[in-house]
């Protein structure tokens, strides 16, 4: 699943995290319940992408790849950054 919060960069200290809504109030509780309902509905509908096993194609050289790891290795080796799921 996609993260509900994103770090500023890899291994960023927690003090750089930004809270978009306050915690511990009624609005935050409703946001949390809504997020949980959304995740459950998406999970039941199988509406998510398995980034470890999905198939990708490099948009530059058209090589086929499996998963996020292979795409990362390819991007580091070639500098290509355009990938499509197929």
Secondary structure as UniProt FT lines:
FT   TURN            10..11
FT   HELIX           14..16
FT   HELIX           26..44
FT   TURN            45..46
FT   TURN            51..53
FT   STRAND          55..58
FT   TURN            59..61
FT   STRAND          64..66
FT   HELIX           67..78
FT   STRAND          83..85
//
